[in-house]
Amino acid sequence: MSSAAHQADDAPGPPRHPAAWTVATDGGRPRGRTCAHAGTASVPTDEVPRTCGACVRRGWSWVRLRWCATCGHVGCCDSSRGAHAYAHHLATGHPVAVSLASDEEWAWCFPDEVFLVRIP
C-alpha cells in the first residue's frame, strides 16, 4: 500500500486519554526487555471508529482492530487479510498500536517487539 493511501487514513484521531504503560511479561521472550515508546502511548476515547477503513474500501472483513497511539489511525490486526495496522506502522514509523478488542487490554510496540499493559 502506498504512503499516499496511508496519509488519507491518517486524519487526526479523536481525543486521547494519557496512560502509563509497562512492558508485559511474555513467556516466549526473555525478561528484562524494555520499550523506548511506552511513555508516548495514550489510549483511545470511545469515539474511535470500530472499522478498518482500508478493509471497508476493499469490501474485506477483519479479525481485530488496532489503534495507532500516535495519530489515531485504526487498522486491522496481523491476523486479518489486510494487516493494515502493521502496514500503517511501516508507512509512518508510528511505533505503538493499542488493541481495540473488548477482551484485550494491551498495546504492541512494533520497533521493540513487546506487549505493553497499562499501569493501574
Salt bridges, closest charged atoms under 4 A:
ASP9 OD1 - ARG57 NH2 2.64
ASP9 OD2 - HIS73 NE2 3.82
ASP10 OD1 - HIS88 ND1 3.15
ASP26 OD2 - ARG29 NH1 3.32
ASP103 OD1 - ARG64 NH1 2.39
GLU104 OE2 - ARG64 NH1 3.45
GLU104 OE1 - ARG66 NH1 3.03
ASP112 OD2 - HIS37 ND1 3.10
